[in-house]
């Protein structure tokens, strides 16, 4: 691994990466796959090997679910008061905060995320754990129902073992979004991290054991998606499953869960729009949208990847964005001077470059060409940011690219901008940019998506529901009280008077 272009690794990180095999973690123990299979993970910024990881088989997944179910029944975790669970969860959050520097380096190395952004993800994790641990204290678990002739009430109870399939773009942050509400509600968990980015999740599992979370409450099964992930989705022992990833895989997960009648939460992709009116501050808005499209190299499902710009300022705004994008420094993720790092692997780089090629072949104009970025002495997966423009039936305007690419088009009226925004199969997050708050709210309320933002993008805040519609997801959102309620089952109790 290069030492000239990165910060020095912490001794704890070096020791963690030096493990010969990073095994699954089930019932408080490191577990090999039943057939001994392993796979390798690589640093997206250098191409060098990071770790050898156990490739767990379907029978291994079955055993992990049995452990999670037994722990739910017999460990006392589900029967604890919300306060007692909250004490332990706060202890976990505190320990993650103490080790933020360690976990951020692991996360940055594993998924190619700029180090400062990885630091932010770790902060989001421990704030999420605290948010749900505290929220669980204030939810009414027993509600009296005023019905004539009966004594009746409802209670909220944890489901049992819950399955989580976590993607590679925000491994630790999204781990918190899933574990926070699930554990605060009293459930146990089996987590399948993405094969490209399993390391921070494994680190967390060991840390949870250290702070006193009972063995078997958090279990991690590492492996390839087609084998291990498919087994998680299909296992009938789960009482609730959560998947974050592409709509294509989401359909497969939903189908498998449907066969078992298992409740399923899907957080899927997006093709978000930014509607930019002619009364904005061009420099400020260009700065924010360039930051959005380059954040984690555009590998963000709720990103603004379609920019609809009022015709009066179209040329000036585009010119400002091109200048800013040309100045973005692309480099190794642990180099503090880098502003944009690599994409996660070579498959993803080919995907981004392929969409650029197809988009131009279908008639799009390459305002900023993009392409491969060559970083001296590093064999990583780097791409340049790109801007395309043209007809909105273009493949690059309609399909999720998952890279630092935006598709541009002008509009003349408010109604036209709304129609352009809603002309998509997705429905995750859009934004409207104008100092006119009446207009901003009017437009935001007509956008068909789970989230509409005003003068900002990617605004995921604790306490605000975040979810998608249409091709972008189903089964409830994340980040709010609705999320916590989703991890309890309701039980009605009735007695005739």
N, C-alpha and C positions, 0 to 999 in steps of 0.2 A: 504494500500500500504506500502511496506517495506520502512523503513527510514534508515536502517543501511547499505544498499548496493547501495544507490543512492545519488547523489548530492541533496541538498535541493532545492525544487521547488520554483521558483520565485512567489511572491504574485500574480502577474498578471496571471500566469498559474493556480495557485490554484483557483483564482476567476473564470477564464474561465471554468475550469473543474467542478466547483460547480453549474453550471446552471442546473436546474431540467431537462429540455429538450433542446437539441440542435436542433433547428428548421431549416427548409430550409430558404433560404434568397432570396426573389424574389421581384423585384421592390423596393428595399431599405427597405423591411420589413421582420421580422421573420414570417414564415408561418407554421402552423400545416398541417399535411396531412389531406385530406378531410374526411377520415374515422377514424382519431385519432390514427392510427397504429404507433408504434415505434419499434425500435430494440436497442440492446445494443452493444457497442464496448468494447473491453477488452485489457488490457495491455499484449502484447505478452510475456513480460519478467516475469510477476508475475502471470498472469491469472486473475487478479482482474479487476472488472468492471471500465471502464473509464467514459463512458457517455451513456445517453439515447438519441436516435436520431430519428427524424421524418422519417417515411417510406412513402415517397411521392408516390401517385398513378398515373396511366396514365392520369387521368383528371387534376391532379395537374401539370403534365409535360406540358399538352396542354396549361394551363393558363400561365405557365412560358414562353413558346415560344411566346404566344400572347404579353406578356409584353415586351419581347426582341424585337419583331417586331415593336411594337408601339414606343418603345424607339428609335429604329433605325430611324424611320420615323420622330419623333417629338422632340427629345431631343436636336438636334443640334450636337450630337457627330460625326455623319458621315460627316457633312458639315464642321467641324472644319478644319483648315489648319493642315498639319502634325506637324508644329511647336507648335501650340496651344495644340494639343493632346499630343505632346511630353513633354510639360511642365508639364502636369498633370501626365503623366506616370512616368516622372522622380521624381515627388513628391511622387508617390507610391513607387518607388524603394528606395528612400531615407528613407521613413518611415519604410519599411521592413528592411532596413539595421539597422536603429536605434533599431528596436525590434527583431533583429536577435536572441538574447539570449532567448527571450520568445517563438518565433516560433520554434526554434530548440528544446526546451524542449517538446513542444506540439508534434512535429513531431517524436521525439525519443520515447516518450511514446506511440504514436498512432500506429507506424508501427514496433517498436522493433529495430530501427536503432541505432547503436552505436552513442553516442551523438556527437562526433567530426565529424562523417560523416553527421549527420543531419545539423550541422553548415555549412558544405560545400554545402549542398543542398540549404540552404537559400541564401548563397552567390551566387550560380549559378542563383537563381531566380532573384535577383535584378540586376545582371549583364545582364541577358537575356532581362529583360524589358528595360534597358538602351540601349542595343545593337540594338533592333528593333526600339525603339523610335528614335534613331539617324539615323538608316539606312533609315527609311521612309523619312527623310529629303532630302536624296541624290538620291532617285529613280526618274527617269523622268516619270512623270505621263501622259504626252502628248507626243506622238511620231509622227512626220510627216512622211508620206509614199510617197516616190518619184515615182509616177506612171503617165504615159503620159495621158493627157486629163482630169485629175481629180484633184481636191483638196481633199486630204484624210489624215486622221490622226487617231490614236487610243488613247483612254484614259483608265486609270485604275480606277476602282470604287469598293468600298467595296461591299461585297455580301449581307450583312444583318445579321440576327440572325444565329449564328454558334453554333453547339452542340459539347460538349467535354465529352468523357467518359474516366476518368483518373484511372489508376491502383493503387494498394496498395503498390508497392515497392518503388516508388519515387513520392509520392503524390504532394509535393510542387514544386520540381524541374520540373516535367513534366507539372504542372499547368502553370509554367512560359513559358515553351516551346510552349504551346498552346496559352495562353493569350497574350504573348508578340507580336508575329506577327499579331494576329487577331485584337487586340485593336489598335495597331499602324496603321493598315490599315483602321480603322474606323468602324469595325464591332461591334456587340453586342454578348453576350455569355450566354449560359446556360450550366452549368457544372454539371456533375454527377460524384462525387467522389466515389471511391470504398467504399463499406459498412464497410470494416474493418478499413478504414483510412480517415474519412471525416473531421476531426477536424481542421487541418491546413487550408483547403480550406474555411471552414466557417469563421475562424478567418480573412483570407484575404479579404473575401467579406465585412465584417464590416469595415476593415481598408480602403478598397477602397472608401467606403462611406465617411469616415472621411477626406480623402485627396481631395475630390471634384470630383471624378468620378461620373457622373450623375446616379441616381437611375435607375435600369433596364439595365444598360450596362453590369454588372456582376451579374448573377443570379446563385444560387446553389440549386439544387434539390437532396436531400439526399435520399437514399433508397437502397433496395435490387436489385441486378443486373437483376434478372429474371423479375422484375416488372418495376422498375424505369428506369434502363438502357435500357431495351428492348423498353420502351416507347420513350426514347430519340432517339434511332436508327430509330424507325419507324415513327417519327413525320414528316409529309410532310411540315411543316412550316419552317424547317431549310433550309438554302441555302448552307450549308457546314457542314460536320460532320467529326470529328477526333476521332479515337479510338486507344488506346494503351492497349495491352493485349495479350492474347493467340491467336494463329491461329484459334483455334476451335471457340471461340467467335467472332473473327474477321470475319470469314465467315458469321456468322449470321448477324452481323452488316452490312456487305457489301450487303447481300441479301436484307435486309430491306431498305437500302439506294437505292439500285438498283431499287426497285419497285417504289420509288418516284423520280427516276432519280436525286438524290441528290449527288453532288460530295463528295467523301469519301476518307479520308486519313487514312491508316492503318499502325501503327507501331507495329509489332508483335514479336514473339519469335525468338530464335536463338539457334544454336548449334555450336558456334564458335570454330575454331581450332587455336592452337598455333603450328607453325612448328619450331622446335628447332634444329639448325644445330650443328655440332660437334666443331665449332670454337668459340662458345660463352663462356663467363665467367660463369661457372656453378653456382657459389654461387650467383652472382648478378641476373641472370635470374631466378633461383629458388626462390629467394626472391620476385621478381616482380610477378611471376605467382602464388605463394602462397598468396600474398596479393590480387591478382585479384580474386582468387576462394573463398576467405574468406570474401571479401568485401560485406557488407550487407548480410552475410551468404549465398552468392552465388545466391541471388535472383535478378539477373541482366541479362536481356535478351541478351546483347551483350558480355557476359562473355566468357572466354576461357575454354570451358568444355571438349574439346578433345585436348590432348597433343600428338603430333606426334614428337618423339624424335629420332635423328640419332642414329643408333644402336651402333656406337663406344662409345657414352657417356651415353647410355640408363641407365645402372645399376647405374653409379655414380650419374647421375642427379636425378634419382628416389629416391635414398637413401638420397640425400640432401633434397629433397622435403618432404619425410616422416619425417625426423628429424625436419624440420621446422614446419610441420603441427601438429606434436605431441606437440610442444611447444606453440601452439596458446592458449591463455587463453580465455575460453568461460565463459560469465557471463552476468549479468544484463546490459542493454544498457546504463543506467545512472551511472554505475560504471566506473570511469575513467581508471581503470586498465584492463577492459575488451577489448579484441581485436576482438571478434566475439560475437554477440548477438543471440537472438532467431530467428526462422522463424516466419512468421506473425500470424499463427494460428495452431490449432491442425490438421486441414485438410492438411495443407502444410507439417507439420512434417510427417504425415502418407504417404504423397506422396513421400517424399524423402526416407524414410525408405523402402517403397514399391519398389521403383526402385532399391535400393541396393539389396533387397531380390530377385527380379526378375532377375537382372543382373547376380548374382552369380548362380542362378538356371539355367540360360542359358549358363553357362560355363565361365563367367568372373572370373578372379582371384582378390580377395580382397587384394590388396597390403597394404591398410590401411582400416580397416573394417568400420569405422564410427559407426553409431548407435545413440541411445538416449544419450544425455548428462544430467546428474543429477546435478542440481545446488542447494546446500543446502538452505532450507527455501523458495524456489521459485517454484511455480507450473507453470512455463512457458513452451514454446515450443522450447526446445533446442535440437540440433543435433551436432554430431561431424563431422569434415571434413573427407572425404573418397576418396580413390583412387582405381579405378578398372582398369583392363587391360585384353586384350584378343581380340577375333575376332570382327571385326567392324560391323558385322550384329547383334550384341547383342543389346537388347532393350535399355540398358543404354548408348550405344554408339550412338544411332540413335534418341532417343526422348529427348526432353527438360525436365530436372529434376527440375531445379530451386532451387538448394540447393548447399552446398559446396562440390560438387562432380566433379571430373575430370576422364575422361576415357583415358587410355594411350595405345599407340602402337608404336613400333619402325619402322623406315624406313631406306632404304639403298641408295636411290638416290633422286635427286631433282624432277624428273618426278613422282616418286612414291608418294612423299609427296604431290604434287599438286593434284594427282588423289585421294588420301585419303581425302584431305581437301574438295574437290568438290563433294565427294560422300555423299551428304546429300540433304534433301528436303528444308533445310533452306538456308539463304544467308544474314546474317546481318553483322557480323564483324569477321575477322580472323587476325592473326598476324604472322609475320615471324621474327625469331631471329637469327641474324648473324652480325658480324662486316663488312662483305663483302657487300658493298652497291650495287654493280652491281648485285650480286646474289639476294639480298634482293628485289630490285626493280623488277627484272625479275620474281621472284616467286609471289610477291605481285600483279603484274598486271595480273597474270593468275588465281587468286583466284576469284571464282564466288560468289560475295557478294556486298553489298553496300559500305563496308568499308574494306580496308586492312591497317594494321598498321605495322610499322617496329620498333622492339625493344621496344615495349610498347603495352598495350592493354587497351581497353575502353577509347580511346582518343577522346572524344567529345569536340570540340573546337568551340567557336562562330566564324562564318565566313566560316566554312567548312561544306559542305552538309553531312548530316547523315541520311541514310535511308536503307531499305532492299529490297531484291529481292526474288523471289520465295515465299516460305512459310513465309518469314520474313516481308512482307509488300508490300504496293502499294500506289500510290497516292502522291508521293513526300516525301521528307525528312524533317528534322528539322534543325534549327541552322544556317541557311545561308540566302542569298538573295533569293534563290529559294523558301524558306519557306514563306517569306514575299509576294512574287509575287503570291503565291498560294492563298492568302487571298484577292486578288483583282480579279474582273472579267474584262475581256477586252471588250471594245466597239469600233467598227470601225465607223467612220463618213466620209461620202463621198459626194462630190458635183461635178457634171459634169461642165467642163469649157466651 
